[in-house]
Amino acid sequence: MRPRSLSAVARCATVVALVTTPVLLAAPSAGAAEARTTAAASAPRADFNKDGYADLAISAQSGTVDGKAKAGYVAVVYGSASGTDTGHRQIVSRATEGVPGDPTASAYFGQETVARDLDGDGYTDLAVQAGNQPATTVLWGSANGLGGGTQLPAGDGDNFGLSTIAGGDFNGDGHADLVDQVIVNKGSDFDETTGLRVSFGPFTREGAAAGSATVDTGEIDRPTSLTAGDITGDGKDELVSTHAFEEMSQDTLVWKGGTDGLGKTPTGLTDAAATTVGDVDKDGYGDLIMRTVPGNVVEDLPYDHGTLKVFYGTASGPSTTRTATIDQNTAGVPGVNEEGDQFGNALSADDVNGDGYADVAVGIPYEDLEAGQKDAGSVVQLFGGKGGLSGTGAQAFTQDTAGVPGAAEAGDYFGAALQHADTNGDGKADLSVGAPGEDGAQTSSGAAWVLRGASAGLTTDGIVSFGPDGLGAPEAGAGLGSGFPR
């Protein structure tokens, strides 16, 4: 494998998906416990027009808008009874009417997105961050889809290109909250401290939150990613943050949700580069799945074959005694460990076969296929079960898999971003796969695929694929498929 820098493509390849659960009753009855386990296996549905079908928001953070290179945009493709409908779509950028601001070169609008019903009207909204600007823009859902926008107050300080936000219900009141990073104490450039700011829902269309709370992270470096999910099964989401400084990674921190928001004393776990949460053993507790950092050295990630570690959830948080380790040498997992594959570079959890267990999709965007197909990329779908996550029945997909449109080519990065979403409303999550390096009529225009969920797992029957040209969107260098909402 050739050396790689942590370029925009590498950063977008670590996009992760997450699972959050709705508010649950304390001390649940057997029926309530069943409802809890079912919810814990399912990712939040992004339904911008509230028609009952999940919608997709696909980032093209490097897209040119109004002649501004890398201004960025988000392509929204709506679900339907027959699945993803590319004929029903929107292209949203800062040039879109009602969206605050103007297109700016190298802004990377859409680098981070969160899909949640932020104002409590039943329509999912989309929070969008640009890569080099800390302010968050909310696009509001409606019967006609996303329309208009509001810019939320930015936190103090520069985010240095690390656009990091997450959504969840951290205080368990049934309203979606947003969390981002802020400067807590600003002294010199060398002694400022950072914090995690939770803005509590519901939000108003003027951008006001119901309240906010900030946790000072002290000596911990700014988070490289944020993931939310109910690990303790109490109806309040936990926040999982990963951290690194220069060439070294740091502990993954789990911040417990509570009535006042996030707790102030996190639990430290193994260093991670990507995380997701899903109830893979259907016991009512979200399980934390992470891609670990080899030797805690970030600079070694490009040469890593990739390893997943599972921390099973309990009432008190992630278990440190009940864990599992999975890589491509694990029994049942397709492929073999190879230097630089980066198994787990992207992760997503949801129930693709409708059995109530969360399943985990694993992106391997730097997987080499045949000669000349370096970094073509692949995806492995792992399945949950009574004993937890394993390689049993695992599936693998590339652009050379029968039924998958396109052809695997060097530098496609198929699997750089993943998201589960039930786009046809059949109760089985479909898997969206991004390949930001895919060439269409233009170089690195990017593309996305949607594989249907079915009782036997993912299927290519009815698969949908599209690039910017099929959506009427700016194409050259757009990198469509670089990310999906958290």
TAQUITA-V155960 format. One record per residue. PHI is phi in degrees with one decimal (NA if undefined). OMEGA is omega in whole degrees, 0 to 359 (999 if undefined). BURIAL is b if it has 9 or more other C-alpha atoms within 8 Angstrom, else e. Layout:
# TAQUITA-V155960
phi=PHI omega=OMEGA burial=BURIAL
phi=PHI omega=OMEGA burial=BURIAL
This chain:
# TAQUITA-V155960
phi=NA omega=180 burial=e
phi=-77.0 omega=177 burial=e
phi=-62.4 omega=178 burial=e
phi=-130.9 omega=173 burial=e
phi=-91.0 omega=177 burial=e
phi=-81.6 omega=182 burial=e
phi=-77.9 omega=177 burial=e
phi=-58.9 omega=179 burial=e
phi=-65.0 omega=179 burial=b
phi=-64.2 omega=180 burial=b
phi=-65.5 omega=182 burial=b
phi=-70.1 omega=181 burial=b
phi=-72.6 omega=178 burial=b
phi=-95.6 omega=177 burial=b
phi=-61.4 omega=181 burial=b
phi=-123.8 omega=174 burial=b
phi=-104.3 omega=186 burial=b
phi=-152.6 omega=177 burial=b
phi=-124.1 omega=172 burial=b
phi=-123.4 omega=182 burial=b
phi=-120.1 omega=178 burial=b
phi=-71.9 omega=180 burial=b
phi=-60.6 omega=182 burial=b
phi=-122.9 omega=179 burial=b
phi=-77.3 omega=174 burial=e
phi=-71.6 omega=180 burial=e
phi=46.4 omega=187 burial=e
phi=-69.2 omega=172 burial=b
phi=-74.9 omega=179 burial=e
phi=-59.2 omega=179 burial=e
phi=-65.1 omega=179 burial=e
phi=-67.3 omega=178 burial=b
phi=-64.1 omega=177 burial=b
phi=-64.0 omega=177 burial=b
phi=-62.2 omega=180 burial=e
phi=-64.9 omega=182 burial=b
phi=-67.0 omega=178 burial=b
phi=-64.0 omega=180 burial=b
phi=-65.1 omega=183 burial=b
phi=-67.8 omega=179 burial=b
phi=-87.6 omega=188 burial=b
phi=-114.8 omega=175 burial=b
phi=-76.4 omega=177 burial=b
phi=-59.6 omega=180 burial=e
phi=-84.9 omega=173 burial=e
phi=-92.8 omega=182 burial=b
phi=-128.1 omega=188 burial=b
phi=-68.3 omega=180 burial=b
phi=-109.3 omega=175 burial=b
phi=54.3 omega=177 burial=b
phi=-102.2 omega=178 burial=e
phi=92.6 omega=179 burial=e
phi=-116.7 omega=181 burial=b
phi=-67.5 omega=179 burial=b
phi=-108.9 omega=180 burial=b
phi=-108.6 omega=171 burial=b
phi=-125.6 omega=188 burial=b
phi=-109.8 omega=183 burial=b
phi=-77.8 omega=169 burial=b
phi=-128.9 omega=191 burial=b
phi=-67.2 omega=180 burial=b
phi=-102.4 omega=183 burial=b
phi=-67.5 omega=177 burial=b
phi=-86.1 omega=180 burial=b
phi=-129.3 omega=180 burial=b
phi=50.8 omega=178 burial=e
phi=79.1 omega=180 burial=e
phi=-93.8 omega=182 burial=b
phi=-63.8 omega=177 burial=b
phi=60.9 omega=174 burial=b
phi=-66.0 omega=174 burial=b
phi=92.9 omega=175 burial=b
phi=-151.1 omega=177 burial=b
phi=-123.0 omega=176 burial=b
phi=-96.2 omega=180 burial=b
phi=-108.0 omega=179 burial=b
phi=-122.0 omega=189 burial=b
phi=-89.1 omega=176 burial=b
phi=-82.2 omega=180 burial=b
phi=-159.9 omega=179 burial=b
phi=-60.2 omega=179 burial=e
phi=-101.7 omega=178 burial=e
phi=104.2 omega=182 burial=b
phi=-61.1 omega=185 burial=b
phi=-113.7 omega=182 burial=b
phi=-68.8 omega=175 burial=b
phi=-77.0 omega=178 burial=e
phi=-115.8 omega=190 burial=e
phi=-149.9 omega=173 burial=b
phi=-140.0 omega=170 burial=e
phi=-115.9 omega=187 burial=b
phi=-116.3 omega=177 burial=b
phi=-147.0 omega=176 burial=b
phi=-75.1 omega=173 burial=b
phi=-91.7 omega=181 burial=b
phi=-75.6 omega=180 burial=e
phi=-56.8 omega=178 burial=e
phi=92.1 omega=179 burial=e
phi=-87.9 omega=183 burial=b
phi=-62.4 omega=175 burial=b
phi=88.7 omega=180 burial=e
phi=-127.9 omega=177 burial=e
phi=-57.8 omega=181 burial=b
phi=-131.6 omega=179 burial=b
phi=-57.8 omega=178 burial=e
phi=59.5 omega=176 burial=b
phi=-83.9 omega=180 burial=b
phi=57.1 omega=176 burial=b
phi=-59.3 omega=182 burial=b
phi=101.3 omega=180 burial=b
phi=-59.7 omega=176 burial=b
phi=-128.9 omega=177 burial=b
phi=-136.6 omega=176 burial=b
phi=-133.2 omega=178 burial=b
phi=-109.4 omega=178 burial=b
phi=-153.5 omega=172 burial=b
phi=-81.9 omega=189 burial=b
phi=-81.7 omega=181 burial=b
phi=-105.8 omega=173 burial=b
phi=72.5 omega=181 burial=b
phi=-97.7 omega=178 burial=e
phi=93.2 omega=177 burial=e
phi=-100.8 omega=177 burial=b
phi=-68.3 omega=176 burial=b
phi=-109.8 omega=181 burial=b
phi=-123.1 omega=174 burial=b
phi=-92.5 omega=186 burial=b
phi=-127.0 omega=172 burial=b
phi=-117.4 omega=171 burial=b
phi=-95.4 omega=188 burial=b
phi=-63.3 omega=184 burial=b
phi=-115.4 omega=180 burial=b
phi=-136.6 omega=188 burial=b
phi=-73.2 omega=182 burial=b
phi=-69.6 omega=179 burial=b
phi=-104.6 omega=177 burial=b
phi=-105.6 omega=177 burial=b
phi=-105.5 omega=174 burial=b
phi=-100.2 omega=191 burial=b
phi=-92.4 omega=176 burial=b
phi=-77.2 omega=179 burial=b
phi=-162.1 omega=179 burial=b
phi=-59.9 omega=179 burial=e
phi=-96.5 omega=182 burial=e
phi=97.2 omega=181 burial=e
phi=-70.5 omega=179 burial=b
phi=-159.1 omega=180 burial=b
phi=71.0 omega=180 burial=b
phi=-169.8 omega=180 burial=b
phi=-137.0 omega=176 burial=b
phi=-94.8 omega=179 burial=b
phi=-78.3 omega=178 burial=b
phi=-59.4 omega=180 burial=e
phi=-80.4 omega=173 burial=e
phi=-76.8 omega=180 burial=b
phi=-75.4 omega=174 burial=e
phi=106.0 omega=180 burial=e
phi=-87.5 omega=178 burial=e
phi=-93.1 omega=173 burial=b
phi=51.8 omega=177 burial=e
phi=81.3 omega=179 burial=e
phi=-97.1 omega=180 burial=e
phi=-83.9 omega=190 burial=b
phi=-133.3 omega=177 burial=b
phi=-138.5 omega=175 burial=b
phi=-151.5 omega=178 burial=b
phi=-124.8 omega=178 burial=b
phi=179.9 omega=175 burial=b
phi=-111.8 omega=189 burial=b
phi=-81.7 omega=179 burial=b
phi=-107.2 omega=172 burial=b
phi=69.6 omega=181 burial=b
phi=-94.9 omega=179 burial=e
phi=88.5 omega=178 burial=e
phi=-108.9 omega=180 burial=b
phi=-72.4 omega=178 burial=b
phi=-115.0 omega=174 burial=b
phi=-120.5 omega=175 burial=b
phi=-127.0 omega=175 burial=b
phi=-140.6 omega=182 burial=b
phi=-108.3 omega=181 burial=b
phi=-139.0 omega=171 burial=b
phi=-85.7 omega=181 burial=b
phi=-89.6 omega=179 burial=b
phi=-126.6 omega=182 burial=e
phi=-105.8 omega=172 burial=b
phi=-106.1 omega=173 burial=e
phi=-77.8 omega=179 burial=e
phi=-63.4 omega=186 burial=e
phi=-108.0 omega=182 burial=e
phi=-128.0 omega=175 burial=e
phi=-73.4 omega=177 burial=b
phi=-118.6 omega=184 burial=b
phi=-105.3 omega=178 burial=b
phi=-148.3 omega=174 burial=b
phi=-105.5 omega=181 burial=b
phi=-102.0 omega=175 burial=b
phi=-99.6 omega=174 burial=b
phi=-101.5 omega=188 burial=b
phi=-86.6 omega=173 burial=b
phi=-82.4 omega=5 burial=b
phi=-81.5 omega=176 burial=b
phi=-93.5 omega=173 burial=b
phi=-97.8 omega=179 burial=e
phi=-68.3 omega=176 burial=e
phi=-87.4 omega=176 burial=e
phi=99.8 omega=180 burial=b
phi=-83.6 omega=174 burial=e
phi=-92.8 omega=178 burial=b
phi=-67.7 omega=179 burial=b
phi=172.0 omega=178 burial=e
phi=-151.7 omega=176 burial=b
phi=-147.4 omega=182 burial=b
phi=-121.8 omega=175 burial=e
phi=-105.7 omega=179 burial=b
phi=-76.8 omega=181 burial=b
phi=-85.2 omega=172 burial=b
phi=59.7 omega=186 burial=e
phi=-80.6 omega=180 burial=e
phi=-73.9 omega=180 burial=e
phi=-72.7 omega=184 burial=b
phi=-54.9 omega=182 burial=b
phi=-68.4 omega=175 burial=b
phi=-90.9 omega=174 burial=b
phi=-158.0 omega=177 burial=b
phi=-130.6 omega=180 burial=b
phi=-137.5 omega=180 burial=b
phi=-114.0 omega=176 burial=b
phi=-179.6 omega=182 burial=b
phi=-86.1 omega=182 burial=b
phi=-80.7 omega=184 burial=b
phi=-90.1 omega=176 burial=b
phi=70.7 omega=183 burial=b
phi=-103.1 omega=180 burial=b
phi=85.5 omega=176 burial=b
phi=-118.6 omega=182 burial=b
phi=-72.8 omega=167 burial=b
phi=-90.5 omega=175 burial=b
phi=-115.2 omega=178 burial=b
phi=-109.7 omega=181 burial=b
phi=-119.4 omega=174 burial=b
phi=-106.2 omega=188 burial=b
phi=-143.0 omega=175 burial=b
phi=-159.4 omega=174 burial=b
phi=-139.5 omega=183 burial=e
phi=53.6 omega=186 burial=e
phi=-89.0 omega=186 burial=e
phi=-111.0 omega=173 burial=b
phi=-86.2 omega=179 burial=b
phi=-132.7 omega=181 burial=b
phi=-51.9 omega=164 burial=b
phi=-77.7 omega=184 burial=b
phi=-111.4 omega=176 burial=b
phi=-113.0 omega=181 burial=b
phi=-99.3 omega=186 burial=b
phi=-75.1 omega=175 burial=b
phi=-73.8 omega=181 burial=b
phi=-158.9 omega=183 burial=b
phi=-56.1 omega=181 burial=e
phi=-96.5 omega=182 burial=e
phi=110.9 omega=182 burial=b
phi=-83.8 omega=174 burial=b
phi=-67.5 omega=185 burial=b
phi=-95.6 omega=182 burial=e
phi=-122.2 omega=184 burial=e
phi=-79.2 omega=173 burial=b
phi=-94.7 omega=180 burial=e
phi=-93.3 omega=179 burial=e
phi=-129.6 omega=180 burial=e
phi=-52.5 omega=177 burial=e
phi=-59.5 omega=183 burial=b
phi=-136.9 omega=175 burial=b
phi=-106.5 omega=179 burial=b
phi=-153.8 omega=181 burial=b
phi=-143.0 omega=169 burial=b
phi=-151.0 omega=181 burial=b
phi=-129.1 omega=176 burial=b
phi=-164.8 omega=183 burial=b
phi=-86.2 omega=187 burial=b
phi=-77.6 omega=178 burial=b
phi=-114.0 omega=173 burial=b
phi=56.0 omega=177 burial=b
phi=-104.8 omega=178 burial=e
phi=92.8 omega=178 burial=b
phi=-116.4 omega=177 burial=b
phi=-68.3 omega=180 burial=b
phi=-104.0 omega=183 burial=b
phi=-97.0 omega=178 burial=b
phi=-112.7 omega=182 burial=b
phi=-135.1 omega=168 burial=b
phi=-96.8 omega=187 burial=b
phi=-80.0 omega=178 burial=b
phi=-98.8 omega=183 burial=b
phi=-65.3 omega=178 burial=b
phi=62.3 omega=181 burial=e
phi=60.1 omega=180 burial=b
phi=-113.0 omega=182 burial=b
phi=-60.0 omega=182 burial=b
phi=-65.8 omega=178 burial=e
phi=-89.8 omega=181 burial=b
phi=-57.0 omega=181 burial=b
phi=-62.9 omega=182 burial=b
phi=-105.8 omega=187 burial=b
phi=-85.1 omega=174 burial=b
phi=-71.7 omega=176 burial=b
phi=100.6 omega=181 burial=b
phi=-137.1 omega=174 burial=b
phi=-99.9 omega=171 burial=b
phi=-126.9 omega=180 burial=b
phi=-108.8 omega=172 burial=b
phi=-107.2 omega=183 burial=b
phi=-75.2 omega=184 burial=b
phi=-75.4 omega=175 burial=b
phi=-141.7 omega=179 burial=b
phi=-63.3 omega=181 burial=b
phi=-104.2 omega=179 burial=e
phi=124.5 omega=182 burial=b
phi=-63.7 omega=177 burial=b
phi=-73.4 omega=175 burial=b
phi=-102.1 omega=178 burial=e
phi=-107.2 omega=176 burial=e
phi=-103.5 omega=182 burial=e
phi=-136.7 omega=176 burial=b
phi=-146.1 omega=178 burial=e
phi=-123.9 omega=183 burial=e
phi=-135.8 omega=171 burial=b
phi=-143.4 omega=184 burial=b
phi=-76.8 omega=172 burial=b
phi=-96.2 omega=177 burial=b
phi=-70.5 omega=181 burial=e
phi=-54.0 omega=178 burial=e
phi=92.4 omega=181 burial=b
phi=-81.7 omega=181 burial=b
phi=-62.7 omega=177 burial=b
phi=91.1 omega=178 burial=e
phi=-138.5 omega=177 burial=e
phi=-64.7 omega=177 burial=b
phi=-136.4 omega=181 burial=e
phi=-56.6 omega=174 burial=b
phi=86.9 omega=180 burial=b
phi=-65.5 omega=181 burial=b
phi=63.4 omega=173 burial=b
phi=-55.7 omega=181 burial=b
phi=97.1 omega=179 burial=b
phi=-59.3 omega=172 burial=b
phi=-131.5 omega=183 burial=b
phi=-139.7 omega=173 burial=b
phi=-150.6 omega=182 burial=b
phi=-127.9 omega=173 burial=b
phi=-175.0 omega=185 burial=b
phi=-95.6 omega=184 burial=b
phi=-87.3 omega=183 burial=b
phi=-112.1 omega=173 burial=b
phi=73.6 omega=181 burial=b
phi=-95.8 omega=178 burial=e
phi=90.9 omega=177 burial=b
phi=-96.1 omega=174 burial=b
phi=-69.0 omega=176 burial=b
phi=-112.3 omega=186 burial=b
phi=-123.1 omega=173 burial=b
phi=-90.2 omega=185 burial=b
phi=-122.1 omega=178 burial=b
phi=-84.9 omega=178 burial=b
phi=-129.1 omega=190 burial=b
phi=-67.5 omega=181 burial=b
phi=-104.3 omega=177 burial=b
phi=-68.0 omega=175 burial=b
phi=-90.3 omega=178 burial=b
phi=-104.5 omega=180 burial=b
phi=-76.9 omega=180 burial=e
phi=-55.9 omega=180 burial=e
phi=85.4 omega=180 burial=e
phi=-110.3 omega=179 burial=b
phi=-67.4 omega=179 burial=b
phi=60.7 omega=176 burial=b
phi=-66.9 omega=174 burial=b
phi=95.1 omega=178 burial=b
phi=-154.6 omega=178 burial=b
phi=-133.4 omega=173 burial=b
phi=-114.6 omega=176 burial=b
phi=-102.2 omega=175 burial=b
phi=-97.0 omega=184 burial=b
phi=-119.0 omega=173 burial=b
phi=-80.8 omega=180 burial=b
phi=-170.8 omega=183 burial=b
phi=-54.9 omega=181 burial=e
phi=-89.2 omega=180 burial=e
phi=107.0 omega=182 burial=e
phi=-81.0 omega=180 burial=b
phi=-153.6 omega=177 burial=b
phi=-87.7 omega=183 burial=b
phi=-60.8 omega=177 burial=b
phi=73.6 omega=184 burial=e
phi=-59.8 omega=179 burial=b
phi=-118.0 omega=176 burial=b
phi=-132.6 omega=180 burial=b
phi=-136.6 omega=170 burial=b
phi=-134.4 omega=175 burial=b
phi=-72.5 omega=175 burial=b
phi=-96.3 omega=177 burial=b
phi=-68.0 omega=179 burial=e
phi=-55.2 omega=179 burial=e
phi=94.3 omega=178 burial=e
phi=-89.2 omega=181 burial=b
phi=-63.0 omega=177 burial=e
phi=96.2 omega=179 burial=e
phi=-141.3 omega=180 burial=e
phi=-66.2 omega=180 burial=b
phi=-137.2 omega=179 burial=b
phi=-57.8 omega=175 burial=b
phi=76.2 omega=176 burial=b
phi=-73.9 omega=183 burial=b
phi=60.2 omega=175 burial=b
phi=-59.7 omega=184 burial=b
phi=98.7 omega=179 burial=b
phi=-65.4 omega=177 burial=b
phi=-140.5 omega=183 burial=b
phi=-139.0 omega=171 burial=b
phi=-157.0 omega=171 burial=b
phi=-89.8 omega=177 burial=b
phi=-162.5 omega=181 burial=b
phi=-83.3 omega=188 burial=b
phi=-76.8 omega=180 burial=b
phi=-113.5 omega=173 burial=b
phi=68.8 omega=181 burial=b
phi=-95.1 omega=178 burial=e
phi=85.5 omega=178 burial=e
phi=-123.5 omega=185 burial=b
phi=-70.2 omega=172 burial=b
phi=-90.3 omega=181 burial=b
phi=-113.8 omega=173 burial=b
phi=-94.8 omega=183 burial=b
phi=-124.6 omega=177 burial=b
phi=-104.1 omega=174 burial=b
phi=-134.0 omega=187 burial=b
phi=-66.4 omega=179 burial=b
phi=-93.6 omega=180 burial=b
phi=-61.4 omega=176 burial=b
phi=-94.9 omega=171 burial=b
phi=-104.5 omega=173 burial=b
phi=-67.4 omega=178 burial=e
phi=-121.4 omega=181 burial=b
phi=-70.0 omega=176 burial=b
phi=51.1 omega=176 burial=b
phi=-72.7 omega=179 burial=b
phi=85.3 omega=180 burial=b
phi=-164.0 omega=178 burial=b
phi=-137.6 omega=177 burial=b
phi=-126.8 omega=175 burial=b
phi=-125.3 omega=178 burial=b
phi=-96.2 omega=183 burial=b
phi=-74.1 omega=169 burial=b
phi=-80.6 omega=181 burial=b
phi=-152.4 omega=184 burial=b
phi=-61.6 omega=178 burial=b
phi=-93.8 omega=182 burial=e
phi=117.7 omega=179 burial=b
phi=-72.7 omega=179 burial=b
phi=-136.1 omega=175 burial=b
phi=-87.7 omega=175 burial=b
phi=-62.0 omega=180 burial=e
phi=75.0 omega=181 burial=e
phi=-60.9 omega=178 burial=b
phi=-119.8 omega=174 burial=e
phi=-139.8 omega=182 burial=b
phi=-163.4 omega=172 burial=b
phi=-119.7 omega=180 burial=b
phi=-57.9 omega=182 burial=b
phi=-62.5 omega=179 burial=b
phi=-73.0 omega=180 burial=e
phi=-107.2 omega=184 burial=b
phi=69.7 omega=184 burial=e
phi=-109.3 omega=175 burial=b
phi=-55.5 omega=192 burial=b
phi=-111.0 omega=190 burial=b
phi=-57.5 omega=176 burial=b
phi=64.5 omega=187 burial=b
phi=-68.6 omega=182 burial=b
phi=65.9 omega=178 burial=b
phi=-57.1 omega=183 burial=b
phi=96.4 omega=179 burial=b
phi=-77.5 omega=179 burial=b
phi=-171.2 omega=174 burial=b
phi=-130.2 omega=182 burial=b
phi=-63.4 omega=173 burial=b
phi=-84.1 omega=999 burial=b
